């Protein structure tokens, strides 16, 4: 199993970013997938979850209405559209299988700062 996250960067408050997670070496379309984040000095936090066909999604309260999780099973790729970003969203973002966690990728750094 392998995850390669990308799309992070430095953005001003109120800005947007779209993260991608390229998954490989397992049947991506069969798994519920999630985005997680870990801020400086904090524990890893579950941010958003999407079921295998994309029918159902779930978000932590702090990102509801601002973040959207989606997936393209044909491309084995998971996405996180992040709008109205806040400084407290700054973290390293990771993807993983929700219920059968595999080895973590390197993550992608998101920094929200003016």
C-alpha positions in Angstrom: 0.0 0.0 0.0 1.3 3.5 -0.9 -0.1 7.0 -0.5 1.5 10.0 -2.1 0.0 13.3 -1.0 0.4 16.6 -2.9 -1.0 20.0 -3.4 -0.1 21.7 -0.1 1.6 25.1 0.2 1.5 28.5 1.7 -1.8 30.4 1.4 -3.3 33.5 2.9 -6.3 33.3 5.2 -9.4 33.0 3.2 -7.6 31.3 0.4 -8.1 27.8 -1.2 -6.1 24.7 -1.9 -6.8 21.4 -3.4 -5.0 18.4 -2.1 -4.5 15.1 -3.9 -3.7 11.6 -2.7 -2.5 9.1 -5.2 -3.1 5.6 -3.8 -1.5 2.4 -5.1 -1.0 -1.3 -4.5 -4.5 -2.0 -3.2 -8.0 -1.9 -4.6 -8.7 1.7 -3.9 -12.4 1.6 -5.0 -13.2 -0.9 -2.3 -12.2 1.2 0.7 -13.6 4.0 2.7 -10.9 6.7 2.6 -10.1 9.6 4.9 -8.0 12.7 5.2 -6.2 13.4 8.4 -4.0 16.3 9.6 -1.4 16.9 12.3 -0.6 20.4 13.4 2.6 21.3 15.3 2.6 19.8 18.7 -0.8 18.1 18.1 -2.1 14.6 17.6 -3.2 13.5 14.2 -6.8 14.4 13.6 -9.5 12.9 11.3 -10.7 15.6 9.0 -13.0 14.0 6.4 -14.2 10.6 5.2 -15.7 9.3 2.0 -17.3 5.9 1.3 -16.1 3.7 -1.6 -18.5 5.0 -4.2 -18.4 8.5 -2.9 -22.1 8.4 -1.8 -21.5 9.4 1.8 -19.1 11.9 3.3 -18.4 13.1 6.8 -16.4 16.0 8.2 -15.0 17.2 11.5 -17.1 20.1 12.7 -14.3 22.6 12.3 -14.1 22.1 8.5 -17.8 21.6 7.7 -19.0 23.9 4.9 -15.4 24.8 4.0 -13.8 21.5 2.9 -15.0 18.9 0.4 -13.7 15.4 0.1 -14.0 13.6 -3.2 -12.5 10.7 -5.1 -11.8 9.4 -8.6 -11.8 5.6 -8.5 -10.7 5.4 -12.1 -7.5 7.3 -11.2 -7.1 5.8 -7.7 -7.0 9.4 -6.3 -8.5 11.1 -3.3 -9.0 14.8 -3.1 -9.6 17.5 -0.5 -10.9 20.9 -1.7 -10.2 23.4 1.1 -11.8 26.8 0.9 -11.9 29.7 3.3 -8.8 28.5 4.9 -7.9 29.7 8.5 -4.5 29.7 10.3 -5.7 26.9 12.5 -6.0 24.7 9.4 -2.2 24.8 9.1 -0.9 21.2 9.4 0.6 18.3 7.5 -2.3 16.5 5.7 -2.3 12.8 5.1 -4.7 10.3 3.5 -5.3 6.7 4.6 -7.9 4.0 4.6 -10.4 4.8 7.3 -11.0 1.3 8.8 -7.9 -0.7 7.8 -5.1 1.8 8.3 -1.9 1.3 6.2 1.5 2.8 6.3 1.4 6.6 6.3 2.7 8.6 3.4 4.9 11.7 3.7 2.0 14.0 3.9 1.7 17.5 2.4 2.3 20.7 4.3 -0.5 23.3 4.4 0.4 26.7 5.9 -2.2 29.4 6.2 -0.6 32.7 7.1 -0.6 36.3 6.0 
